[in-house]
Amino acid sequence: MPSLRELEERRAFECRLTPDRALESLDEAEEFLHDRGLLTRSADCAIPSLFEAMHEEPYAPGTGGFGEWPRTKYPWSFDLVEREGVYTASIHRGKTLYMSKEVADLADPICRAEIARMEEADPRWQRLLGHLADAGPSLVEDIRTELELKPRELKSLRAPLERCGAIVGRMVFVETNGGHSHTGELARWDQVFKGRGEPDPSLDELVLAGVRAAVLVPEQEPRRWFSWTWLWEDGLIDRLVTEGRLERPAAGWLSAT
């Protein structure tokens, strides 16, 4: 087993944590995602961060929110989603998680199970999911018109559906008389990813993917990675260590075998 110091150095290199490893192009950002398997947008845990790997000063330092996004490279976070084999969902406790096809395939059974669960849980969610099933991926403005919803009503409906992975939102550009503007599009998970289709409630493989992506992880962190808190088992980490799929290089730390 590598030492903790060796794993820290490997993490710094592979997760592009130093300025000499800064992403220089959208192509490099795509390669970074496929190499790691999954990325957060902003740095908030051990999972590698797209913005952190850019090593660029914020657009408006100290203002919070979008002002803390990289000054010139932030559009890559939207352009990356348009690349083949790149998938996103707000399953990182409501925040965007970028996934390669291989990792999206691990999330797919849970997201599909969430569609069914949310349809049964509330007729309002069932109505929105049913509308998307019939209409296909739809612009936010069209959904509001067709379902006769006010902006705040649609926002309150979509938030929990996005958080659990039942639906996926993305920014799209539409042509206008004066050029173009951006708006939102919503789609069901099963419309953007053609996966196995067999529900599986286990978080095992996603947790392993997260640890592999991060190289080195504080042991208490994985339970906070995904929205599906009800799927977490208290003995999950110990079991994966016992099975030889995770290692503890030092007390309180995890790495993948």
Helices and strands as residue ranges (DSSP letters): H 4-14, G 19-21, H 26-36, E 38-40, H 50-54, G 65-68, H 76-79, G 80-82, E 86-92, E 95-100, H 101-121, H 123-135, E 138-139, H 140-147, H 151-163, E 167-176, E 179-188, H 189-192, H 204-214, E 217-218, G 222-224, G 229-231, H 236-242, E 246-247, E 253-256
